[in-house]
């Protein structure tokens, strides 16, 4: 039997808020200006990325959405392995006693845990279906993993004996469960997919270097493959991962002016090593506790991708991770044109695939070309090619790019190579547009009134002074719902006055309202 922990609200709109509208959706998407939350929900559902499940707060990732996740996962996995990491898998179920070994960790996750208490069902003696067998109660309750530090560090105790076993660089692709009251497809669900890296090191310096290296991997991925600019920084003590000494993060800006935490990397110090007694013999024959890191990103990145780029007509996907980079739609005129056009399309497809382009040929006869154009615009396919007999006679193909909606004719001669260049241009253009938006949405505030006005009228990131205390940080959050997203890395020291308390400050930090 699974028992839910106390559920908490962490966002302002949820699947339950918009679910009744699902049945009333017209073919058109709700506009961002009219209702941003409904626009997002429409896009996830109509774009074929995900759907609701029978389990409250959980989602079904549909094939198109999972193909997007696979492309993201595969690229990240390659980047992890290039930095020396290997994959492993640890149990879904964690003994409850493990969580209690690291005080800050259990306090951080206790309210989100799902607990397994029994291991068997039985027919109800009163004939009322299936019930939990009261005689099958577990001696120790098991937690469905909200994160895996505890089970992994209990295992590392047996794997690490001396300095020769270090560093230990392991990543896990898995699912986790964190019960939430108000959920949102991809952004916050009770169960989600992610990866979690867990590494062990001989020195503090090596562990910090690893923490920063993996943050850099995340930043490179999000910027180069998702075309979303990010700001790297440190979380405040109040916002750190439960059990971490320092939490590093990457923060992205969404089109509604709210921030979204896109990834985190944690320096865990020796906290978990001490909690699970993971020691190693140094070269000097001394016993020391190892130093640890953990880091992770999740399917939340898909939500970030949607909100950073898409428009009122549908998804806009970066070519590097789009399930299909190119779709070809034939324009038949009579049955006699079909074999001719199909044969030419086959040549184009072969040439594109030879250059590594993911291409789909939609020659289905159950929809008109115009419907297909709208469908692939909705799904965010970066490039659409259309061709009929007249195009073939003129040796050209109609090309439509999703990011700018521009259409042009492109010669068939050298088409594949030119499409590859076009995909590169789309990728860069998407990044440039997102960067320009973030720049426009980043402001400085030196007074409380200026700070509040910027939040309410402009949104985005606000660089402002803070006195460094948790009390002031909490007061700002309570008054405005804005949080300190990060202390930017390589932040310049600048003497100033805290916008709320008026106390001295040594540097600006980055505030925003956030998901």
N, C-alpha and C positions, 0 to 999 in steps of 0.2 A: 504494500500500500504506500502511496506517495502522499506525504503531508506537505502542504505549502507553508513556506515561511511567510511572515507578514509582508504584504505587498506595499510598494511605495510608488508615488507618482513623481516622475522625473521629466516629464515633457508636458506641453500644454494642449496637444491635440492627439487623438488616438484613433485606431482602427474603429473602435466602437462609436466614435463621434461621427464617422463618415459611412459606416456600413449601411445604414438605411438608404443612403443615396445611391448605393451600388445598383439597386434594381431600377432606378429611375434614370440612369445615365443615358444620355443621347449619344449619337455617334461622335459628337464633338467633345473635345476636352473642355473642362472648366478652365477659364483663363487664370493666369497667375495673379493678375490684378484683382480679379473678382474674389477668389478664394484660393490662396496659395496651398493650403493644406489639402483641399479637395483636388486641386490640379495635380499635386504630387500623387495622391491616391489613385486618381483616374489614370495617370500615366503608368504607374506600376501594374495596374490591372489590365488596361487596354493595350499596353505595350507588350503584354505577354511575359512579364518578368516573374510575377508571383501571384499567389491567390491566398485566400483565407483557408484555414484548416478547421477540422472538427474540434481541435484542441484550442481553447481560448488563449490568445496571445501568441500562438505559433503560426508559422506560415508554410505554405507549399511553394518551393522554388520551382517554377516551370522550366521546361527545356531551354527556352531562349535565355532566361535569366541565369540558369545554371551554366550554359555555354559561356556567358559573360564572366561568371565567377571562375570557371575553369581556366579561361585565358589569363585572368588576373592571378589565380593561384599558380599556374604553371610558370609564369614569368617570375613571380616572387620566389618560387621554389628554386628556380635556376639561379637567382641572385643569392639566395641563402647558401646554396651549395658552392657557389663561386667564392664565398667567404669562409669556406671550410666547415659548414654545418652539415649534419646528417639527420635523416628523419627516423623517428621511432614512434611507438604508440603505447600509451599508458591507459589503465582502466578508467571506465566511465564512472565507476562507483568508488567512493572514498570513505573509509571508516570515519565516523564522526569524531573520534578521539584525535585524529590527525589535525583537524582544523583548530582544535583547542591548544595546540602546541605553540602557535605563534599568536600572541594576544591581539596585536593590531590587525592581523589578517582575518581572524575569526570575527572580530568586531565589524570589519568592513564588509563581510559577506554574509553574516548570520541571517540578516533580514531578507536575503534573496534566495535562500537555499530550499531545494526540494529534498525531502527526506524519505528514504525507503525503510519501512518498518516491518514488512512481512514478505515472505517468499512464496506463498501458495494461495490459490483460490479454491473454492469448493462450492458445490451446489447447496443452495439454501435449504436446510431441513424443512422449512415452511413452504417450500415451493416458489419462492420469490426470486428466482434467478441465481446469479452468481454472487457470492459474498467472500470476504476475506476469511481464510481459515484462522481462527483465534489461536490455534496450537502451532501456527507457523511464524510466530514472532521471532525476529532476529535477536540474537544475544546482544549485538551492537548495531545500532542503526547506521545506515549507509547514506552518504550524501551524493546526489547526482552532481557531478563536478561543475562548480561555477567557474573554476580555474584550477590548474593542476599542480601548483607549487608544492602542496603538501605531499601528495602521492609520489611525485617525482623526487622530492628531496629524501623521502623515506627510502626510495630505491637507490638513490645516489650513495647513501650510506654504505651499501654493499659494493658499489662499483668503484669507489674512490678510496685508495689506501695510501698512495704515495704521490709525490710530485710527478712521477712518470705517467700517472693517469690523467693529468691535467695539461691543457684545458679540456674540458668536456663540453662539446658544442652540439647540442641536440635541439631539434625542432619537432613539433607535433602538429599535424593537421587533424582537427577534431571538431566535435560539436560540444557546446556547453549549455547549461540551463541556469538562468537567473530570472526568478519570478518577478514580473513587473505588473503594476496595476493598469497603466496606460501605455499601450504598445503602438508601434508604427512599423509597417512592413519595411524590412531591411534596417531601418534606423534603430529600432529598439524592439526586440521580440524576446519571448521567454526562452526560446531555444534559438541559437544561431551557430553558423559555421565560422571557424577562424583557424588561425595558426598561433601557436604559442611556443616561443623559443625559451629554453632554460639552459643556462650555461654555468659552469663552475670553473674558477680560476685560482691560481696560486697567490696572486697579489691583488691588492686594492686597485692599483694603477691599471692592471690588465683588465680587470672587470669594468672599470669606468670607461676604458678605451673601447671595450666590446659594446657597452651600452650606447655610446655615442656613434659607433660604427653602424649599429643596426638602425638607429634613428636615421642615419644618413641613407641607408638602403631604402627605408620607407619613403623618405623625402624624394629620392631619385625615382623610385617607382611611381609615386603619385604624380610627380611633375612630368616625367618623361613618357609615361604610358597612359596615365589618366588625363594628362593635360590640365592638371589642377595645381596652381601654385600654392605652396604651403610656407608657413613660418615655423621654424624650429625653436623650441624653447624649453624652459624648465617649469614644472608646475610648482605652485606654492605648497607649503606644508599641509594646508587644509585640503588640497586637491590631489595629493599623492596617492598612488596605489597603496592599498592596505598591506603594510609590512615592508614597504620600500624605504630606502634612505633618501633617494632622489628619483623623481619621475620626469623623464624627458618626453616631449610630445611634438606632434606636427599638427598645426591648426590651419584649416581651410575656410574660405569665405563662400557662403552660399548666395544665390541671387536675391534672396529676400533680406540680405544684410545681417543674417545670423551666422555665427561661427559653428564649425563642426570639427570635433577632435577626430582626426583621421588615423591616428596610430600612436602608440605609446611604447616607450622602452624604459625599463626600470633597473636602477642600481640597487640591489637588495642588501649590499654590505655582507655581513656575516649572520644576519638575523635568522635565516632559515637553516643555515649550517649549524648554528648553535641550538636551534629548536629541535633538530633531528640528529644532532651529534655527528655531523659529517666533518671529520678531520683527516688530514693527510700528513705523511712524514716528509719533511722538507729535505733538501740536499744536506742540510746540517744536522740531520737526524733529530729534528724537533717536531713535536706534534702541534699543528696549527689548524684552525678552522678555515675552510675554503671561503672564497668570495664569490658572490652570485649575481646573475642578471636574469631578467625575464622580459619578454617583449612580444607584442601581438597586434595583429590587425584582423578585421572580421568582414563579414558580408555587409557591414555598415558602409563599406567603401562604395558599394553599389548605390546606396542612397546618396552619398556625397556626389557621385558621378552624375546622377540624375539632376540634382539641384544646382550643380555648378554650371551645367551646359544646356540643358534642354529648354524648349520653348513651347508656345501654345499649340503648336502643331504636332508635338511629340518628342521622342527621345532624340538627342544628338550624341552619338557615341564616337569616341576617339578611334581612329583607324587601327591603332596598335592593339586594341583589346576588343574591338567589335566582333561579335560572332561571325558576321559576314562583312567583309570590307567592301565588296562590290556585289550588286545584284543586276542581272541582265534580264530585261523584259522584252520579249519579241513582240512585234506588231504584225500579226498575220493579216493578209488580205486574200482570203480564199484558201482552200485546202492546198492548192498547188504551190503556194508560197512557203508552206511550213517546212518541207524538207530542205529547201534552199537556205532559209534563214537558220534553221537548226544546224545545218552543216557549218555555216560561217560562225555561228555562236560557239560550236565545239572547238573551232580553231582558236578563237579568242580565249575561251576558258582554259584550253591547254597552255597557251602562252602565259596567261596570268598565273596559273598554278605553278608553272615552271619558275616564276619569280617569287613564289611564296605567298601569293595573294589568295585570301579566302574568298571564294566566289560562289554565288548561287545563281542558277539558271531557272527562272520561273516561267516555264512553258505550259503551266496548267491551263486547262480550258474551262475552269469553273468560275473565273472572274475576268472582267474586262481589264484592259491595260490601265485605265484611269483609276480603277479600284486598287490595283496593285501598286500604282505610284503612291497613292495615299497611304496604303498599308506600310510600305517600306519607309516612307517619310515618318510615320508614327513610330516605327521600330528603330529609327535612327541609323539606318544603313548609310555609311559615309558617301558612297558613290552609287548612282543608278545609271545604267546604260540602257538605252532603248534603240531598237533598230527594226526597220521594215524594208520592203523591197526597194523603195526609193532611196533610202539611206545606202543600201548596198550598191545601187547603181552609181551613186555619187561617192562611194567608198568613204563614207563617214559614219559616225555613231553619235547619237545625241547623248550628252553627258550632263547629269545633274548632280551637283554636290550638296550634301545635306546641310552643311554648316552655314553657307551663305545663300542657299537656294538658287544659285546661279546656274544657268543652263548654257551649253555651248555645243558646237559640233566639233568632233575630234577626228582627224584622219585615221582610217583603219591601219594604215602603214605605221608601224612603230607604236601601236595603241597600248600594248601591255607596259612598255617602258614609261610611256607618258602617264599612264594611270598610277604607276608606282610613285612618280614624282608628284602627282596630284594628291595622293594619299599623304605623302610627307608634308605637303603644303597645308592640307586640312588639319593635320595633327598640330603643326606649329601655329596655325591661325587660331585654333581653339585655345591653346595655351596663352597666346598673346591677348586674346579677348578676355579670358578669365583674369589674367594678370592686370590688365588695364582696369577691369571692374574692381578688383581688390584695391588697387592704388587709389581709385576714386572714392572707395568706401573706407579709407583709412585716414583718421583725423587725429589731431592733438587737442587736448583740453587742459586748461590750467586752473579752472575754477569749477566749483560744484554746479553752478547754474549752466555753465557752458557744457559740462559733461552730460547733464540730464537732457539738455536741448538737443545735443548731437545724437544721443541714444534714441530719443523719441522722433526726431525729424529726419535723421539721415541713416542711423544704424551703422553697422559695420564695426571695424576695429577702432578703438579709441586708445591712444597712447597717453597715459596720465600718471601722475605721481601718486604713490601709496606709501603709507608710513611703515609698512612691513609687519603690521600686527594682524593676527587672525580676527580680532574683534572688529577692526575697521573693515576688513575684507567681508566679514559677515554682514555688517551694517549696510555696506554698499549693495550687496546682493539682495538683502531684504527690501531696501528702498527702491531698487531699480530693476531687479532680476538680471542684472549684468554680473558676470563673474570675471575673475582674472584668468584669461585663457592661458597665458604663459608669461614668463620673464624671458624675453628673447635672448637666444644665445649670442654671445659677443656683444651684449648690450652695453652701450656707452654709459659711463657714470655721469650723472648730471644732478647737481644739487637743486632741490626744489621743495615745494610744500605740498603735502598730501591734500588731494582735492576735497576730502571730507573732514578730516580731523584738524588740518592746519599744521600738523607736526612735520618736522624735517623729513625729507626723503632723499635718497642718494641716486635713484634711477627711476625711469618710467617703466611701467608694465603695460601689458596689452589687455584691455577690457573688451567684452562684447556680450551681448545676449547670445545664447547658444542652444543647440540641440543636445 
